[in-house]
Amino acid sequence: MSDEAVHDETQPTSIDPYKYLHIVANPDGSITRNENLFLRTPATPDDQPHQHIPVLSKDVFINQSNNLWARIFVPRDDGGDHNKLPLIFYYHGGGFIICSADMNVFHDLCSNMVIQLQAVVVSVGYRLAPEHRLPAAYDDAMEALHWIKTNTQEVWLHKYVDFSNCFLMGTSAGGNIAYNAGLRAAADVDHLTPIKIKGLILHHPFFGGFKRTGSELRLVNDPVLPTCVTDLMWDFSLPLGVDVDRDHEYCNPTVKSGSKVLEQIRSLGWKMMVIGCDGDPLVDRQIELAKIMEQKGVQVMGHFGAGGFHGAELMDPSKGTVKRNPSTLVLISTKQEHGWKAIPMSSFLLDIQVNGIFLGKYVSKLFFHQSGDLKPVGRERIGFYLQVSMVI
């Protein structure tokens, strides 16, 4: 990587990012990945009565010419009447260069969302860099949207999906894809009918920039996501010719005070959620993006917990358990003279339809995005919710 690529104030590191990621760079610009590094789950399209599978899944090709595919998740049909369900487009993580939609952690996350949120999930198997540098992943995300829009043969989609109630969601690099695909979709909204997007859910989204942030400097040698690894991911994923420009719009969404398309998102009334934690080197960038979105009038909520690490809910199953109890207390800013006020979580959740996925068993503080500031809202052991149901 060029010495001028990033304004580097970091401490020396002995981490070899290639060994860390189990990849080898090839002379032709491609990389060799360790395909046995991650456990994978096969799709389960058939409901075997003796297995009692609560969620069915199947893999479908969207475009065989570029190997674009998706895994569709639906609830097991009990034979009774059912309402049409929201549709969540999900994009997996991996720094744009590794991982796949059929990995255990992503398969399990999508299955759990089907169960807990009563939704249909389409997890997109997008092309990876450096063989397919950005914007290939964004192109694939949009092609998947248009495939859903025009596909008349996929029985599961037409049987289960409410196409007027759709959301884009991603983890890490997938959060970046959800954001950039969301910008494209907002600019092209008239051509997506019958798909109507209601919001974006950015879970630990992967962003960068020229100047290191405080959290990046503080966690430069983070054991989960060290800075040298994120640098290599950007080197491999940004378009050739701009791969040293860490303030490229694909990498840094806060340059020039954010995309002008955010004004269109505000007009459309889409709701945005940004989830992170202060144990993630990228948290400062996530907070800054949430602030910019709110400054542009976008409906945005940010949840940033204490501790944790990048993608914690995926790597630690105990932090991915589901909680439906609405009685937890949370402290939020009420703009009153007395400052912070404790209110029942049930009152808060009632405005956003109550349910949620519980992320992180407990946190010592929670950040709630209110009136332009992201502020700590309590230091007691309170539930950390991913309010997917906020926008469903």
N, C-alpha and C positions, 0 to 999 in steps of 0.2 A: 504494500500500500504506500502511496506517496506520502512523504513527510508533511506535505501541505494539505493533506486530505482533511485532517481534523486539527483544530486548535488543541493540542495535546498537553494537558497539565497533569497527566496521570503518573502514578508510581510505576516503576518497572515491574514487569510480571514475568514469571518463569513458565507460564502456561503456554503450551503449544496448541493453538486453536484447531489445527488439523487433527492432532491426536485427540483433542477433547471431543471433536465432532465425529471422529472415526471416519474421516474422509481423506482421499488422496487426490491431489490436483493432477490432471492429465495434460500432456503437451497441446492437445487440440482445444483446450479451454474448458473441457467438461470436468466433472469430478466423479470419482468412484466412491460410492456409498457402501457402508456395511449394511446390507439388506437384512442381516440376521440380528441387528442390534436391538430392534424393537419387536415386541410381540404383536401379532396381528390376529384379528378376529374375523372369521369368515361370515358372510351374510347369512341370514336365516330366513329365507323367503317362504318356507313352508311351515305351517303351524301343525306340529305333531302333537296330538292330544295328550300323549303321555309325558311330554316335555313341559307343558304349561308355560310356554314362552310368552311373556307379557307384551313384548315388542317384536314385530317382524321387520326384517330389513332385506333389501335386495340391491344389487349393483346394476346400473344401467349405463350404457354408453350415450354420451351427449354428442360427441364428435369423434368417431373412430380415427379420422385422419390425423388428429393431433393427440389422440389418447386421452381426451377429456371425458371424464366419467363422474358419476355421483352415486352415493349410497342413500337410498330412501328408507326412512324409518317411519313406521305407522303402528298404532296400537293394535293388538290382536283383536280381531272381530269376534264379539261374543254372540253374534247372530241377531242382536236386538237393534232397535232404532238408535241412531246416533246423529248428533249435530255435526255439521262441517267444522273442521278444526283450523286454527291458525297455522301458517306455514313459516318455518324458520329456515332460512338459508344459512348454513354453517360452513365456516372456512377454518381448517385446522392450522396449527402453528408449525414452527420449524425453521424460522428465519428465512423463508422462501426457498431454502436449499435442501432440506431434509424433511422426513416424515410423510405420512400418507393418511388419507381418510379412513383406512381400514385398521389403523393402529388401535390397540386395545383401549388406550386412554380416551381417544376421540370417539370410538364406537360406544364405549360405556357412557360418556357424557351425553351423547345424542340420544341413546336409549333412555337415560334417566330423564332427559327433558321431555320426551314423549310421555313418559309415565306421570311425571309430576306436574307438567304444564298442560297436559292434554293437547298436544300439538303434533303436527307432522314435521319432520326434519329432513332436509335435503343437504347432505354433507358433500361438498364439491371436491373432487379429486383433481385439482388444478395442476398445471405444468410447473415444474421446479426450475430454478436458476442453478447454475449459470448457463445451462443448456438453453433455457428459455428465460431470459432476463425480463425484468419489469419493462413494460406493462403487461407481459403475457398473462400473469395471474389475474390482473384486473380484467383483461379481455375475456379470460375463461369465466370469471364470475358473471360478467354481463351475458356471455353466450349461454350460461346455465339459466339465467333469468329468462332470456328469450326462448330457450328450449322449453321451459315450463309453460311459458305463455302460449306457444304454438302446438305443443304436443297433445294430440287427441287420442293417442293409443295407450297411454299409461293409465291403467285402470285405477291403481291406488290413488293417484293424484285426484282424479275426478270423483272418486268415491268419498274421499276423506277431507279434501282441502277447501277451505274458504279463501278464495284467491283475493278477496278484498281485505284480508287481514294478514299481511306478510311482513317479515322482519329479516334484517341482515345481521348476522352475529359471527364473531370470530375471536379466536384466542391468539395472542402474540402476533405473529405475522398475519394470521387470519383476521385479527382485529384491524390491522392496517388495510387488508384487502376489503373488509366490510366497509371501512370508512371511504376508501377510494372508489369502490364499486357504488357506494351510496351516493357519492358526488356525481358519478356518471348517470346513475339511475334518476336522480333528481333533475338533471339537465335533460333527460330523455323520457320524462315521466309519461308524456302523451303517447308514447309508442310501446308502453308496457302493459296496457290494458289487455286482459282483465286483472293483471297483478296490480295490487295497490299496497305499496309499502307504508307501514305505519311508524317504523322507527329502526334505529341501529343500536346494537349492543356491542360495545368494544371492551373485550375482556383482556386485561393486561396488554393493550395494543403495543406493537413494536414500531417505535419511531426513533429517529436520531437527529443529528444536527452537527454543524461545524464546531461550535463551542461546547465543551463539556458542561453539563449541568451539575448542580451540587450533589444530586443523588448519584450521578455517574462517577464523580470524583470520590465520593464517600464509599462507593461499592465497586471500585475499579477492579478489584480481585475477587469479586463475588463468586462463590463456588458454583452457583447455578448458572449465572449469565455474566461471565467476566467480560470486560470491555473489549479485550482483544478478540473475543468470539463475535461480538456484535459488529466490530469493525470488519472482520472477514466476511460476515454475512452480507453486509452492505457492499463490499467490494465485489462480491459474486452476483449480487442481485440487481444493482442499479444499472441502467443502460450503459453500454460501452460509450466512452467519450465523455460521460458525466459521472462515471463511477467514483471520481475523487471529489465530486461536489456533494458534500454531506448535507447541504441545505437545499438539495433538489426537492421539489414538491412531493415526490413519492416517499422521501425519507423524513422531511421536516414539514409537517402540515401547518406550522405556525408562522412560516416566513410570509412577509407582506401582510401580516395580521390575518392570515387564514384565507381560504378559498372564497371567492365571490359567490360560489354556488351555495354556500351556507345561507345566504339570503333567500335563495329558492327553497331550501329545506325549511327555513322559518316560515315562509309563505305556505308551504304544503302542510305545516303543522306536525311534521315528524318529531317524534321524541327520541332523544339521544341519551344513552347511558355509557359512562366510562368507569370501569372497575379496575382498581389496582391496589397496591400496598406499599408501605414505605421501606420494605425489604427488597423491593425491585429497583435495580439501577435506573429503570426507565420512568419511574413514578413522576419525577418533576416534569417531564415532557407530557405525560398524560394529563397532569393537573393543568398545565398551561393550555393545552388544547381545549379542555373543558371550559376554562375561563374565556378563551376566545370565542367559543361557540355561544356562550351565554351573552357575551358582549354584543354579538350579532343578533341577539334576540331569539336564538334557538332554544327550545325547551330541552334542557339538559340536566341530568343528575349525575353526580360523581360520588362513588363510594371508594374510599381509600383507607384501608385498615392499617393498623400498626403491625410491625413485624412481617412475617411471611416471606415469600420469595416469588420470583417470576414464575407464573404458571403453577402456583402452589396447589391449587385444587385438583390439577391433573396428576401431579406427581405424588401427592399424599392423599390416598382415598379417604382418610378420616376427615379431611377438610372438604369433601365433596358430598357429605351426607345431606339429606333433604330434611328441611324443617318446615312444618306448616303452622306451628304454634304462633298465633298473632299477639300473644300477651307480653312479649318482651318490651322493655322500656327503651326508648331512644331519646337522646337529647338533641333538639334542633333549635336553630335560631328563629325566634318569633318576632324580631324587630321591636320588642317591647323594651321599656326602660330597664327592666330587671334582667335583660340579657337572655341567657340560656334558660329554657324552660323544659321540664320533663313532661312528656306526654305518652300515653300508651301507644305502643307500636300498632295496636289494632286500629286506633283512630287514624294514624298516618297511612297504614296500608289500605284502609277503606277507600281512600281517594284513588288508589291505583289497583283496585280489585283484589287486594288481600294477599294472594299467594306469592311464594318466592322460593328460589333455590338457596339453600343455606351454604354460604361459602366461607370456610374457615370456622372451625368449631366455636371459638370465641376470639374476640379481639379486645385489646385494652382500650382502644378508642376508635371512633368512627368519624369519617369526614362527610359532611352533608353539604352539597352545593346549593347555596342560597344567596341570592342578591349579590352576585358577583364575586363572592369570596368562598374559598374552600377552607372551612374552619374545623378544628377538632371539636367534637361535640360530646365529649364525655370520656372518662377514663375508667369507667366501670366495665365489667365483663358483659358486653352486650352482643346480641346476635349481629352478624355481618351478612346482610341479604343481597343477593343479586336479584333485583326487582324486575325480572323479565316480564312479570305480569303487569308491571307498570304500564307497558305499552300494548299489551294484548287485550 
